[in-house]
Every structure is written in C-alpha cells, then in structure tokens.
Amino acid sequence: MNKLRTLLLIVIPLTFVFQAKAQDDIDKFLGESVEDGEKLIGAYIAPAIKAFSLGMNQGWYNTAKPHKIAGIDLTFTGSLMTVPSSDQMFDANKLGLTKIVLVDEFGDPKSDGNIPTILGPDTPPTFSPNDPLSMGNTTDDFQGPGGLELGSDVKFLKNKMPAAMVQLGFGLPKGTDVKLRLVPKTDVGDNGTFNLFGIGVMHDIKQYIPGIKNLPFDLSALVGYTQMKLDVQLDATANPDQRGIFEVKATTIQGLISKKLSVITFYGGVGYNIAKSSLAMQGTYDVGGTSVKDPVDLSFAASGMRATAGMRLKLAVLTFHADYTLQKYKALTAGIGINVR
C-alpha cells in the first residue's frame, strides 16, 4: 500500500529532497495495525506539518506603516522554519502501541523508544509484531522510515522547513491596509485540486493614542488568516474513492512597530499564532488483506507567542526585506516586492 507515500510527496513542500527509500517504508506502519500505524504516522510527520502550518503565518508585513489611500504592493516571501532537536525524534514506546513493538537488532523489545521523525536523522527503526510466537523471529520484522536529514550537506539549510507566499496589499482610508493571498482552485496531477485563500488587515493604532500620534514611528495592529486545501486522488485504478486531504488554517494576531531612516525601515512585531491542520486518507483500502475505511485521520495544532524583528530596504518602488521570528519553530524570512504609495 503506497498511497500514503503518494500523498506525502504532494503535501510536504520538500519533494526535491525526499528519498524514495524513506517514503517506501512509511506505508509499512499500516501493514500490521491501522490503529498503531496511524499513531506512528502522526508522530513521524508532526514536525513537518506543524512547521509548514506556522509558515503560513509568515510574510504578512515588512513595515508598520499602512499605505496611503489606493497605495499598493505585491510581495513574494520565502521562509525557512527551524525544527528544534526535540522534534527530530519521538518516543515510540509512549504511543500506546498494541499490535507492534519497537525492537533492537536481535529482535528483542527496545527500552529506548526514541526514533526519528521525518525531519530527523536517517536511522530507520525496526518493528516486530507484538506476539510472543513472533518475538525474536527477525523474519517477521519490518523497518520504518528514517528521517530526511534536511540540509545535511549544506549547514545553513540543516533541519529547515521551507514555506513561501505571494500577497497583494491595498491601502484604504483611516490608515488601513487590506492584504490578500489567493490561489484559485488549481488542478494537481491527474485528478486533484489545490486552493489557498488569505486575508489580513493592518490598521494604524497610533492615531488613537494621545501624546504619541505625532512621534516619528509607526504603530499598527495586524490580524492575518490563511487557509489552504489539497485534495488528491490516490489511486483511481484500485478504488476511485481513495483520496488524500490536507488542510491548514493559520491565524496570527500581532502588534507592529517600525521606524524609517532614509531608505531603511526597521520593523518588529509581537503577537500570537494559531495554526491547525489535518491530514486524512479517505476511502476504502486493502490493509494486510482486510478492507479498511478511512485508515488515517490526523489533526495537528501549533499555537503560541511570537516575536519578530527585521529590516526593509526600499529603492524607488522595489523593496527587499528580511526578518527573524522567535516562536516554536523559529523562522528566517526574506522577500522582495513592488510598493507604490
């Protein structure tokens, strides 16, 4: 059963670094037990999904100053989300597995349950059916996937998860910007679709605070929301109802401040992220000779405080910016844009 491999290759924006040998083994998690397999898959891919979800909250701003009325900008940003060492491994023994057990090279239960996540080291774990008659019989063992060891050859990219975004900003009266992100429903592969929508509002709040509204810096509040959905058919030949669904809903609420010095603007923001995502395999599948309906239905959440500091360079209508965000998955973001008024 290679449907999960197909879905992950599309879901995670790391296709160029995926190694086939690692993906071939992911489906084996489901071979002995759907329940155990779902737990292992969830723990294995969680860091990549959470980092990607938080990446949807990056790139909303590069200044706290709203456009003048009818001002406009078109900005492209790319982010690298750092996966902490604590999320590069997970303890399989704490998942409550019942049908399979993590074993050592001799086929005995392994007391140290730490095995790699998808963004961890390439050290494939070994599992065995949790059956006294099979224990110690290595012919029944199977290997799970190792991690991808992202950027192992390029130190700067080590353990980084990429995300990218394009957005349009437009100035409205009363010191308000509206920011839009949009990818209309687009065909993916032979029978799949992808769509993305985001809207953000940035509003000048300094104008309401007596005593500081005339001081030489900008102060705004921002709310941004992005949602995306990927729906792909996994195998039309085996069963046309087999579909993979990946959804992300990400919200950020921040207070922003910036100061312009000639062509340089220094900016920062403090706020809160709320990111929720889900990954599901829907339809009927043959797992170990048994027909199983909807074998994978996983949910992930990544919320918490964030703080950003950055700098923008504006040359005529062109802008170049870079910033760094402290949060659960620290992010380095850089971008280029066209900015008028």
Rosetta blueprint (number, residue, H / E / L):
1 M L
2 N L
3 K H
4 L H
5 R H
6 T H
7 L H
8 L H
9 L H
10 I H
11 V H
12 I L
13 P L
14 L L
15 T H
16 F H
17 V H
18 F L
19 Q L
20 A H
21 K H
22 A H
23 Q H
24 D H
25 D H
26 I H
27 D L
28 K L
29 F H
30 L H
31 G H
32 E H
33 S L
34 V H
35 E H
36 D H
37 G H
38 E H
39 K H
40 L H
41 I H
42 G H
43 A H
44 Y H
45 I H
46 A H
47 P H
48 A H
49 I H
50 K H
51 A H
52 F H
53 S H
54 L H
55 G H
56 M L
57 N L
58 Q L
59 G L
60 W L
61 Y L
62 N L
63 T L
64 A L
65 K L
66 P L
67 H L
68 K L
69 I L
70 A L
71 G L
72 I E
73 D E
74 L E
75 T E
76 F E
77 T E
78 G E
79 S E
80 L E
81 M E
82 T E
83 V L
84 P L
85 S H
86 S H
87 D H
88 Q L
89 M E
90 F E
91 D E
92 A H
93 N H
94 K H
95 L L
96 G L
97 L L
98 T L
99 K L
100 I E
101 V E
102 L E
103 V E
104 D L
105 E L
106 F L
107 G L
108 D L
109 P E
110 K L
111 S L
112 D L
113 G L
114 N E
115 I E
116 P E
117 T L
118 I L
119 L L
120 G L
121 P L
122 D L
123 T L
124 P L
125 P L
126 T E
127 F E
128 S E
129 P E
130 N L
131 D L
132 P L
133 L L
134 S L
135 M L
136 G L
137 N L
138 T H
139 T H
140 D H
141 D L
142 F E
143 Q E
144 G L
145 P L
146 G L
147 G L
148 L L
149 E L
150 L L
151 G L
152 S L
153 D L
154 V L
155 K H
156 F H
157 L H
158 K L
159 N L
160 K E
161 M E
162 P E
163 A E
164 A E
165 M E
166 V E
167 Q E
168 L E
169 G E
170 F E
171 G E
172 L E
173 P L
174 K L
175 G L
176 T E
177 D E
178 V E
179 K E
180 L E
181 R E
182 L E
183 V E
184 P E
185 K E
186 T E
187 D E
188 V L
189 G L
190 D L
191 N L
192 G E
193 T E
194 F E
195 N E
196 L E
197 F E
198 G E
199 I E
200 G E
201 V E
202 M E
203 H E
204 D E
205 I L
206 K H
207 Q H
208 Y H
209 I L
210 P L
211 G L
212 I L
213 K L
214 N L
215 L L
216 P L
217 F L
218 D E
219 L E
220 S E
221 A E
222 L E
223 V E
224 G E
225 Y E
226 T E
227 Q E
228 M E
229 K E
230 L E
231 D E
232 V E
233 Q E
234 L L
235 D L
236 A L
237 T L
238 A L
239 N L
240 P L
241 D L
242 Q L
243 R E
244 G E
245 I E
246 F E
247 E E
248 V E
249 K E
250 A E
251 T E
252 T E
253 I E
254 Q E
255 G E
256 L E
257 I E
258 S E
259 K E
260 K E
261 L E
262 S L
263 V L
264 I E
265 T E
266 F E
267 Y E
268 G E
269 G E
270 V E
271 G E
272 Y E
273 N E
274 I E
275 A E
276 K E
277 S E
278 S E
279 L E
280 A E
281 M E
282 Q E
283 G L
284 T E
285 Y E
286 D E
287 V E
288 G L
289 G L
290 T E
291 S E
292 V E
293 K E
294 D L
295 P L
296 V E
297 D E
298 L E
299 S E
300 F E
301 A E
302 A E
303 S E
304 G E
305 M E
306 R E
307 A E
308 T E
309 A E
310 G E
311 M E
312 R E
313 L E
314 K E
315 L E
316 A L
317 V L
318 L E
319 T E
320 F E
321 H E
322 A E
323 D E
324 Y E
325 T E
326 L E
327 Q L
328 K L
329 Y L
330 K L
331 A E
332 L E
333 T E
334 A E
335 G E
336 I E
337 G E
338 I E
339 N E
340 V E
341 R L
